[in-house]
Structures are given as structure tokens and as C-alpha cells.
């Protein structure tokens, strides 16, 4: 019957179920232990003074009997009868037979396992400390005496078995070899959870077997897989070379060295035959801390003697040499002392050969491990070197392309800082990916006539040379259109037409990518107004002198290249001393979960630096650094402008009717103003300019006519009339009565031009304040 048997077997061990009874004459029960009561279910009061034979069902064999349980079942026990000296009483000791058999079987199994030399056995406690391990060679290096396991992979496997209660069978683990601590070996591992009778975990038993047949192949496969995963993840030559060196040390040797031709580091192709003198040690991976005494990372290799081994490497062969062979190949003992580690057993050199070029070499050295390299090792290193060479060549080609794109980008961007009467500006550009991805973001500050300043920021779709080239074309077009003095909306309209024309001329697969966003703003330091238009670009931010900030409300039009919609102009008054920030979208995307958060971070950073009074170029770099890297492949551009204003006493304006008689009055007003400004030396030429421009306006355009003088770093003279007729400069013939006005103006001034407004045009001229007019140069 199962119930009594299960009841009798409860307990954590056989000792817990050891029942005792004392018998008197005739087998009467005199004493009855608690364990006996638990074993058979009878309390002491029920059995005392009763003969023991009433509890015996039968005797199965000497020393074994089946006893009756109080519930009607039987319990198979093994017993011993002891007679104390000088006593008529008997001591009977009994325990469940099945429990004793299990314990004996477990002890026999444990003795068999612990005596095996070809199998490692370790018993771990609940904290995974090693409680016991057998004397198998595989267990050498495993700590004993309650010390923890010092191999992270093995410890993780044991922890998983202990926590889950599920066994681990047939796993393969790589463990450090005790003979050469940084060399590894492959062992088969199985682990079983240990529990008490109530199922509570008490530890883990681990068994290790030598995977002798699978070890080299599996180790090579793991190393090759690791190399394929690690090498080529970067497009940086130095980092790729370091990954290649780490792929073979300590996996295959104690020291891995990668040397490359100097030209490869710059992105160029190496010479046809590489050797000492043009090779530089680029990366070293050492598991022992040893490498050649006088040749470290970044140092060139000395010229190598002509030797069959060197020629074999140059021809693409992998060579293996012992220490004696390496010294003989170098020929010079001093050269050998410089190039070879103090002690090593063997070395292997595989050329880094890719696309018909030998880029350098991969060296693998065994210093603590005396095992010679095998043919399988040579094949493995050749394969790893081939993959590494291809990755390094890809990085070299990328370096060359990136360098060209960066040079093009830098040549196309304007000066980082400008200083004009309208504003002090500083622009900052940051490529994506920490400098890895050149894109099409740009900024510009274009001085315009009458002291105005155009501020531009834009973003061309795409990356690389094509994006940089398209950016350069757009920037040149904006400069040309800015010289026409178009308002921001009209300028973006013409720029949109240019982008659509470029897209139409591009191959069909590239037409959809020829788009851009752009923000164009014109600041006038005389009126202190800023006019802004946007083609799908974020609005600028203004930080006022009092520290308050504002994002300008600009209604953006479509990106350039879409067409069909107008670009609206927003005009705002900007106080002098304000900080005006134009930026590309990548800046507010950097390190922020949303555009609003990114914009908030930008305005906070701008406010902090505006109050600090830091130089603009320093503020721009600090803002980019503080905001962080943009996600993905977004480059960023930031243009900061600290606005200025022309004092009101430096300007003067008059409005005259369309009457020829007012020409003289206009000359007198101009001369008086110049005298008040202390510019009497410019009075003669200015009177001639005013006379010619107002005469033409009265004669051909009608009135009213406005004259304005502006004094700053140059003297500006403007005449505004209601006509939209384009003035033209021409050389009059001898018999012509007129046509010489603009010709004279051009000779009297440093430059002149014309711009159009909503109801007419303005002809402007500039004269330097410190030098004579060009036509007077020969008279001075």
C-alpha cells in the first residue's frame, strides 16, 4: 500500500527515518522512539508492553522484515538487533529499506564519478562555490575549498541550472587553460540541479568531458565567426585594424599585430611592393602584455632585408616561422632584437591582400603556448586576413571619399565668422556620425547693399559628394539671386524653379532625391527689421537682449523642388543686440524625443550663452556639443547672428516733388549733412552723384523722389522713385546729348546698383570714407 510507505519515507535523509525500540523478555516492547512512531504510525502508548511479533508481517530475509503500519499497510525495513553488555534487554534499530538502497546507490555512483580521470566532476553549493571536485586533469585550475568559479561563461550556465531547476546536457563551453591562462580549451559540460527531499535547491553538480575531436574544428569555427562579426563594423581604418588584431589574440595566439602601408592610412593605394620603411604598426592586441621591444603602435617598421620569406608574403602567401627561422630571415641580430618579442615559440604572417593590392600584414605570435601552428591554423589565419583586408580596403576607400567630400564641403561653406555693420555672425557645421557622414546642410551670411545682411541656412537631401555638390550649386545660385536684391519670397521662388530644373535634368532614379529646404532672411540695420521666408525649413529663434526668447512665426512654404505654392514673407522688428539663430532640423532632433523638446533645449542653450557674453563662434560650438549628436545620418548647421543697428543720427532722408528745380536743393541738403558728419572731402563727389540720380528720377520716373544718406563704414546714397524701369549703364557717343549720368556715377563711386520694391525702385551708391574716389586717384 502506497500511503504508509510514502509516509515512512519522509525526511531529508535515512538518518532522519532511523527508528529504535527496546525489547524485554518475550519480545515485549519497553521503549518506542518518535522515529518509530512516524515510521509505523503507532504512538508509544499503543505498543508498549505488547509483543513485537504483533507488528511483524513476515521476514523477507535475514536482517529484513515487513512491518505492519497502523493504517493497514506494510513497511519494508532493514533492521539490526543489538544486545548491550550485562543487560537482558535488546535494542532494535530499523530504517526503510528503499531509502538505504538509494543512499548506497548514490554513494557508489559518487565514488565512481570521483574516481574517473577522463571526466571532471564538481559539486557546487547554493552560492556556486566549489565544494568538491575530483582529480581529473580537466579540473585543474578549478578552485576548491568553497572558492567561487572564476569563469563567467561557466558561472552563467551553473546559475541558470540552479535558478531554473532544469538540467543542462551536452553543452560546449570554452574555459581558460590553467597551463596558459589566456589560452582557451573546449569542454563538453552537463549540469544537474541538487535538491533536498522537499525540492529546495541545494546546489549543482557539473560534469565535464574533453571534446577532443570537436575542439580544434569548433574553436576555429568560433574564431572565424567572431572575426566575421567583429571585423568590418567600422569604416575607420585604425579601428578596423584593431578589430582584426583582437580577432586572433588571444583566440589563436598571445600577440596579434596589424601593420599597414602609410598610404593606406590616408586613403590612398599602397605601393606595388610593400615592405619595411613604408609599413607602420597600426594595432596591437596582446594577451600577455608583450610585444617587440622597440616597435609599438604607430611606429614604422625598419627596412627589411630581401629574403624569400618577404617575397612570399608580397606574393600573397602565409608563412610560419620558428624563433630561429625568424632571426635568420632578419639577418641582423640588432634588427631581430628590435622587431621580435623577448621570447616566443612561433609566429605566423599573413598578407592583407585585397583587390590586387597588398595593404600590409597580419602577424600572430605564440609566446606562452609552445604548440606549433598547424596547417588548419594557417588556413584559418589566411581566411581571417582575407576578410580583414577587404574590410580595411573598404575603410580606406571610404576614407578617401570622405576626405574628398569633406574638402569639397569645406570649400563650399563660407567663412565661419563675419563682422558687418548689420550683425556679427558665426556659423558652425557638424557632419553626421561624429564626422563620418558629410551631408548637404549649409549656412551663409551675405552682405547686401545699404548695410543689409542676408542670413541663409538650408538642407539638401542626401549625403556624400553628390549632396555636397548640390549644396554648392544652390549656394552659388543664392549668391547670384541675392545680388539682384530680391525679397525673400521672390528669391525662394526662383530658387525653387532652379531645383526643379536640376531634377528634370537628373537621371530618373535621382529625380525624387533632388529636394532641399531653405530659410532666407534679410536684416536691415537702419529700419531694424528682419524679413523671413521659408521653403519647408524650421523658423529661426530670437533671444532678445533682456534674455527672453521667441521662435519667429513663419508660415513655411513647400520644400524647394516641389513648386506650385508661394513663399510668404514674415517681417519682424529685431532689437539691436539680439541673438538670431538659424538652424537645420538635425539640431533639434539631436538627443530629444520630439521637435518641441529639441527646440526647448536649443532656446535654453542659446539663452544661457547670450547672457554669458561668450564669443559667437565659441557659443555655436558649445551649443552643438551640449545638445548632442543627431540620430541616424543627420548633419547639422547653426548660424548665429548678434544684430546691430545704425544710429538714427547716421541717416538722413528727404522727399522732393518731381520738379527739375529741386536738384539744386537736394545738392545743398546733401552737402550740409556731410559737413555735419565731418565728411566735407566727400561733398563734391556726393553732390555730383545726387545731381545725376535725382535729375534722372525727375526726368524719367516722376515723383515723389526720396533721397537718403547713410553713414557707417561707407557713405551710402539712395534715390528712390516710383518707376520700375531698369536703369542701364552705357557709354554715350560723342554726339549724344545725354546717357552719361550712370556712367559718371559708376566712376565717382566704389559700386552702385538698383533694387525694386513694391511701388518702385531704389538706385544706391557707395563711397569709401577713408579713400579718394576712383576717378580722383590720378590727381592725388
Order of alpha helices (4+ residues) and beta strands (2+ residues): alpha-beta-beta-alpha-alpha-beta-beta-beta-beta-alpha-beta-beta-alpha-beta-beta-beta-alpha-alpha-beta-alpha-beta-alpha-beta-alpha-alpha-beta-beta-alpha-beta-beta-beta-beta-alpha-alpha-beta-beta-beta-beta-beta-beta-alpha-alpha-alpha-beta-beta-alpha-alpha-beta-beta-alpha-beta-beta
